[in-house]
Amino acid sequence: MLLESEIEAVLESQKNKYQDVKDLITRLIFNQLRFDTGFVLIITGVRRCGKSTFARQLLSRNHIKGSFLNLEDPRLDGFDLQDFVKLDRIQSQMDKTYFRVFDEIQNVHDWEKYIRSGQESGFNYLLTGSNATMLSQELGTRLTGRHLSYEMFPFSFNEYLVFTGQVPGKSGLEGYLNDGGFPEYLRYYEPEILNRLLDDILYRDITARHGIKHHEQLRQLAIFLISNAGKPVTYNSLGKQFGFGSPNTVLDYMAHLEESYLIFQVFKFDYSLKNRLKNPRKVYTIDPGFATANSLSFSADTGRKLENTVFLNLRRKYKEIYYFADKGECDFVVRKPDGTTEAIQVCTQLDPDNLKRETTGLIEALNFFNLSEGTILTLDQEDLLDLSGKHIWLIPAWKWLD
């Protein structure tokens, strides 16, 4: 619990900061937001991806009017549910139509009770957080369904080009595959920033939050998964490799890593949910530059960086993403909201030596889903192949990425 004067001082200090925020690039998420519904707006995403800056920009550019409070400010240590009442007194003159923006609100236990009460009284809220559980069905129940949820990632390829002043092309893509899209890293190009970010996510968002007793095991698992992005893994094999007592422990740890947006799991396509869970899954990480800084084995593998980047581009738009495997393997099968399916293969360059390997799995997926055409994304090739009665489009990834 804090003194009302302490809260007021922090609120005023942070107001001065967002009023002075630089007019940086407009994020892709901006055009998705709806400010006219009266619903609670929730933005989640990995730490340091730009959520706080984005929220301050919304206020500084007068896209919305309101107040801003970053609940990770060390001066607010000890802020609890009762302190929201003091905050309401401080902001009693604020019009209900103004948005109250809370950054990293998950740091306050039972924050949902305050937001639900305020929403029922007609207040407007925009919330950010670094944990995907803020998007959960349970949260929807707590807020009686009256919320709209959005996800923010580090810079996309096109955002990276704007931020760094580069032009679309193979060179810009190779830069993105090495640098990634974390804004702070792109300002200074200091790998220690991304090393520290990994430690912060593991300790603050997982170990401290969930009471993990074996932090070093968690860290080793995380680094292994980051280093092996795009490769199939199983809970049993990971459990044996890292000495976990039970595959269920691996399951829990990977769930925590996924909730913090550090990794994403992609399952092999199968109409049976039971089989999906039983088969190996592939793991991708949040950003190619983040993986470069935290994994020696990943840094030199352009093919896996490109595959990871393609996954992230798909994940920004779609939830149902699988890989397909029969005699060959197709990297991605996407089930879109409109019911259509798309099959995508990724390789740095298609040539006579790898043509059969790269097309076999793709054609198998096209036949399985009764599709007439598929896509192979490369660094810089553009062509149309007719194989086994299918149209295979070769598209430079730098043209395809958003």
C-alpha positions in Angstrom: 0.0 0.0 0.0 1.3 3.5 -0.9 0.5 7.0 0.2 -1.8 9.0 -2.0 0.9 11.7 -2.4 3.4 9.1 -3.7 1.0 7.8 -6.3 0.2 11.4 -7.4 3.9 12.2 -7.8 4.5 9.2 -9.9 1.5 9.9 -12.1 2.6 13.4 -12.7 6.2 12.3 -13.5 5.1 9.7 -16.0 2.7 12.2 -17.6 5.7 14.5 -18.4 7.5 11.5 -20.0 4.7 10.5 -22.3 4.1 14.1 -23.3 7.7 14.3 -24.4 7.8 10.9 -26.2 9.4 11.0 -29.6 7.2 10.6 -32.7 8.5 7.2 -33.7 7.0 4.9 -36.3 3.4 3.9 -36.4 3.0 0.3 -35.4 0.9 -2.2 -37.4 -1.4 -2.7 -34.4 -2.6 0.9 -34.5 -5.1 0.3 -37.3 -6.6 -2.7 -35.4 -7.5 -0.8 -32.2 -11.2 0.1 -31.6 -11.7 3.1 -29.3 -15.4 3.5 -29.8 -16.8 0.3 -28.2 -16.6 1.0 -24.5 -14.8 -2.3 -24.1 -11.6 -2.7 -22.1 -8.7 -2.8 -24.6 -5.9 -5.2 -23.8 -2.5 -5.3 -25.5 -0.1 -8.1 -24.6 3.3 -9.0 -25.9 6.8 -9.9 -24.9 8.8 -7.5 -22.8 10.5 -4.6 -24.6 8.6 -5.0 -27.8 7.3 -1.4 -27.6 4.0 -1.7 -25.8 4.7 1.1 -23.3 6.0 3.4 -26.0 3.0 2.7 -28.2 0.6 3.4 -25.3 2.4 6.8 -24.6 2.3 7.6 -28.3 -1.5 7.2 -28.4 -1.8 9.8 -25.7 0.9 12.2 -27.0 -0.5 12.2 -30.5 -4.0 12.8 -29.0 -5.4 9.6 -30.7 -7.0 9.1 -27.3 -7.2 11.4 -24.2 -6.5 10.1 -20.8 -3.9 9.2 -18.2 -0.9 6.8 -18.1 0.5 4.8 -15.2 3.3 2.3 -15.6 2.9 -0.2 -12.8 6.5 -1.5 -13.2 7.9 1.9 -12.0 10.0 1.0 -8.9 8.4 3.9 -7.1 5.2 1.9 -7.2 6.5 -1.2 -5.5 3.8 -2.4 -3.1 1.0 -0.9 -5.2 -2.1 -3.1 -4.5 -5.8 -3.2 -5.1 -6.6 -0.6 -2.4 -4.3 1.9 -4.1 -6.6 2.0 -7.1 -9.1 3.7 -4.8 -6.6 6.4 -4.1 -5.8 6.7 -7.8 -9.5 7.3 -8.4 -9.6 10.1 -5.9 -6.6 11.7 -7.6 -8.2 11.4 -11.0 -11.8 12.3 -9.8 -12.0 15.3 -12.2 -11.2 13.2 -15.2 -14.0 12.7 -17.7 -15.2 9.1 -17.9 -14.8 9.2 -21.7 -11.0 9.6 -21.2 -9.0 6.4 -21.3 -7.1 5.3 -18.2 -4.0 3.5 -19.5 -2.3 1.0 -17.2 1.0 -0.4 -18.3 2.1 -3.9 -17.1 -1.1 -4.1 -15.0 -0.6 -7.9 -14.3 1.9 -6.8 -11.5 -1.1 -5.9 -9.3 -2.9 -8.9 -7.8 -6.6 -9.1 -8.6 -6.4 -6.1 -10.9 -9.4 -7.6 -12.8 -11.7 -6.7 -9.9 -10.9 -3.0 -10.1 -11.2 -2.9 -13.9 -14.5 -4.7 -13.9 -15.9 -2.4 -11.3 -14.7 0.7 -13.2 -16.0 -0.6 -16.5 -19.5 -1.1 -14.9 -19.3 2.5 -13.8 -18.6 3.6 -17.4 -14.8 4.2 -17.4 -12.6 3.4 -20.4 -9.4 1.4 -20.0 -6.4 0.4 -22.1 -4.2 -2.2 -20.5 -0.9 -3.7 -21.4 0.9 -6.8 -20.1 3.7 -9.2 -20.8 1.8 -12.4 -20.2 -0.5 -14.2 -22.6 -2.8 -15.3 -19.8 -4.3 -11.8 -20.1 -5.9 -13.1 -23.3 -7.3 -16.2 -21.6 -10.8 -17.4 -21.5 -10.7 -17.1 -17.8 -10.0 -13.3 -18.1 -12.9 -13.0 -20.5 -15.2 -14.4 -17.8 -13.8 -12.0 -15.2 -14.4 -9.0 -17.4 -17.9 -10.4 -18.4 -16.7 -10.6 -22.0 -16.5 -6.9 -22.5 -12.9 -6.7 -23.7 -11.0 -6.6 -27.0 -7.6 -8.3 -27.0 -4.6 -7.5 -29.2 -1.0 -8.8 -29.4 2.1 -6.8 -30.1 5.4 -8.3 -31.4 8.8 -6.8 -31.9 9.1 -4.9 -35.2 7.9 -6.7 -38.3 10.1 -6.7 -41.4 8.5 -3.6 -42.8 8.5 -1.8 -39.5 12.2 -2.6 -39.3 12.8 -1.1 -42.7 11.1 2.1 -41.7 12.9 2.3 -38.3 16.4 1.7 -39.8 15.8 3.6 -43.0 16.5 0.7 -45.3 14.8 -0.2 -48.5 12.9 -3.4 -49.4 15.2 -6.1 -50.8 17.4 -9.1 -50.1 19.9 -6.9 -48.2 17.3 -5.5 -45.9 15.9 -9.0 -45.2 19.4 -10.3 -44.3 19.8 -7.4 -42.0 16.4 -8.2 -40.3 17.3 -11.9 -40.0 20.4 -10.9 -38.1 19.1 -7.9 -36.1 15.5 -8.7 -35.4 13.0 -6.1 -34.3 13.4 -5.2 -30.7 13.4 -1.4 -30.8 15.9 -0.8 -28.0 18.5 -3.2 -29.5 18.1 -1.4 -32.9 19.0 1.9 -31.3 22.3 0.7 -29.9 23.2 -2.7 -31.5 24.4 -3.9 -28.1 23.8 -7.7 -27.8 23.9 -7.4 -24.0 20.5 -5.8 -24.2 19.0 -9.0 -25.6 21.0 -11.2 -23.2 19.6 -9.2 -20.3 16.1 -9.4 -21.8 16.2 -13.2 -21.8 17.2 -13.2 -18.1 14.5 -10.7 -17.2 11.8 -12.8 -19.0 12.9 -16.0 -17.4 13.2 -14.6 -13.8 10.5 -11.9 -13.6 7.8 -13.5 -15.8 8.4 -17.1 -15.0 10.6 -18.0 -12.0 9.3 -15.3 -9.6 5.7 -15.4 -10.8 5.3 -19.2 -10.7 7.7 -20.0 -7.8 10.1 -22.1 -10.0 12.6 -23.9 -7.8 15.0 -25.0 -10.5 15.7 -21.7 -12.4 18.9 -23.0 -14.0 17.1 -26.0 -15.6 14.5 -23.6 -16.9 17.2 -21.4 -18.4 19.0 -24.3 -20.0 15.7 -25.5 -21.5 14.9 -22.0 -22.9 18.3 -21.6 -24.5 18.1 -25.1 -26.0 14.7 -24.3 -27.5 15.8 -21.0 -28.9 18.9 -22.6 -30.4 16.8 -25.3 -32.1 14.0 -23.3 -33.4 12.2 -25.1 -36.2 13.3 -28.6 -35.1 10.8 -31.2 -33.8 10.9 -31.9 -30.0 9.0 -34.1 -27.6 8.3 -33.6 -23.9 9.9 -37.1 -23.2 13.1 -36.3 -25.0 13.5 -32.9 -23.4 12.8 -34.4 -19.9 15.5 -37.0 -20.4 18.0 -34.5 -21.8 17.6 -32.0 -19.0 17.0 -34.4 -16.1 13.4 -33.4 -15.4 11.7 -35.9 -13.1 8.5 -36.0 -15.2 7.4 -34.9 -18.8 4.7 -33.0 -17.0 7.4 -30.6 -15.6 8.6 -30.0 -19.2 5.0 -29.4 -20.2 4.6 -26.8 -17.4 7.9 -25.1 -18.2 7.1 -24.8 -21.9 3.7 -23.5 -21.1 5.3 -20.7 -19.0 7.8 -19.9 -21.7 4.9 -19.7 -24.2 2.8 -17.5 -21.9 5.7 -15.0 -21.7 6.0 -14.9 -25.5 9.5 -16.4 -25.5 8.5 -19.4 -27.6 5.6 -20.7 -29.7 4.7 -24.3 -30.2 3.6 -25.6 -33.6 1.9 -29.0 -33.8 1.9 -31.5 -36.6 -1.4 -31.3 -38.4 -3.8 -34.1 -37.6 -7.6 -34.1 -37.5 -7.3 -35.9 -34.1 -6.5 -33.6 -31.2 -5.1 -36.6 -29.3 -2.6 -37.3 -32.1 -1.6 -33.7 -32.4 -0.6 -33.7 -28.7 1.2 -37.0 -29.0 3.3 -36.1 -32.0 6.5 -34.0 -31.9 6.0 -30.3 -32.0 8.2 -27.6 -33.5 9.2 -24.6 -31.4 9.9 -21.1 -32.7 11.1 -18.0 -30.8 9.9 -14.4 -30.6 12.5 -12.7 -32.8 15.4 -13.7 -35.1 17.7 -11.1 -33.5 16.9 -12.3 -30.0 17.8 -15.8 -31.1 21.0 -14.6 -32.7 22.1 -12.9 -29.5 21.2 -15.9 -27.3 22.2 -18.9 -29.4 25.5 -19.6 -31.1 24.0 -22.5 -33.2 21.2 -20.3 -34.5 23.2 -17.3 -35.5 24.9 -18.9 -38.5 21.8 -20.7 -39.9 20.1 -18.4 -42.3 17.6 -21.0 -43.3 16.2 -21.4 -39.8 16.2 -17.7 -39.2 14.1 -17.3 -42.3 11.7 -20.0 -41.3 11.4 -18.5 -37.8 10.7 -15.1 -39.4 8.0 -16.5 -41.7 6.4 -18.2 -38.8 6.2 -14.9 -36.8 4.7 -13.2 -39.8 2.0 -15.9 -40.0 1.5 -15.8 -36.2 0.8 -12.1 -36.2 -2.3 -12.8 -38.4 -3.4 -16.4 -37.7 -3.8 -18.8 -34.7 -4.1 -22.1 -36.6 -0.6 -22.8 -37.8 0.7 -26.4 -38.2 3.4 -28.3 -40.0 2.6 -31.2 -42.2 4.7 -34.4 -42.4 4.2 -37.6 -44.4 7.1 -39.0 -46.6 8.3 -35.4 -46.8 7.6 -32.3 -44.7 5.9 -29.0 -45.4 6.9 -26.2 -43.0 3.6 -24.5 -42.6 -0.1 -25.3 -43.1 -2.3 -22.3 -42.2 -6.0 -22.7 -41.5 -7.5 -19.2 -42.1 -10.6 -17.8 -40.3 -12.5 -17.9 -43.6 -12.0 -21.7 -43.8 -9.3 -21.7 -46.5 -6.0 -23.5 -46.1 -2.6 -22.4 -47.4 0.6 -24.5 -47.6 4.0 -22.8 -47.4 7.6 -24.1 -47.6 10.7 -22.1 -46.7 14.2 -22.4 -47.9 17.0 -19.8 -48.6 17.5 -20.9 -52.2 15.9 -23.5 -54.4 18.3 -25.4 -56.7 18.6 -28.8 -58.4 20.2 -30.4 -55.4 17.3 -29.6 -53.0 14.3 -29.3 -55.4 12.9 -32.8 -54.7 13.4 -32.4 -50.9 11.7 -29.0 -50.7 8.8 -29.8 -53.1 7.9 -33.4 -52.0 6.4 -32.4 -48.6 4.7 -29.3 -50.1 3.0 -31.4 -52.8 2.0 -34.0 -50.3 0.3 -31.2 -48.2 -1.4 -29.8 -51.4 -2.8 -33.2 -52.2 -3.9 -33.9 -48.7 -5.8 -30.6 -48.5 -6.9 -30.7 -52.1 -5.1 -27.5 -53.0 -4.1 -26.5 -56.5 -1.2 -24.3 -55.6 1.4 -23.7 -52.9 4.2 -21.3 -52.0 7.9 -21.6 -51.5 9.5 -18.5 -49.8 13.2 -17.9 -50.5 15.6 -15.1 -50.0 15.4 -13.6 -53.5 13.9 -16.1 -56.0 10.8 -15.5 -58.1 9.4 -18.1 -60.4 6.4 -20.4 -61.1 6.9 -24.2 -61.2 4.4 -26.7 -62.4 5.0 -30.0 -60.6 2.7 -33.0 -60.3 -0.2 -30.9 -61.5 0.3 -28.2 -58.9 1.4 -24.6 -59.3 4.3 -23.8 -57.0 5.0 -20.1 -56.6 8.5 -19.1 -55.7 8.3 -15.7 -53.9 11.1 -13.6 -52.4 10.4 -13.5 -48.7 11.2 -9.8 -48.6 8.2 -9.2 -50.9 5.9 -11.5 -48.9 6.7 -10.3 -45.4 4.6 -7.5 -43.8 
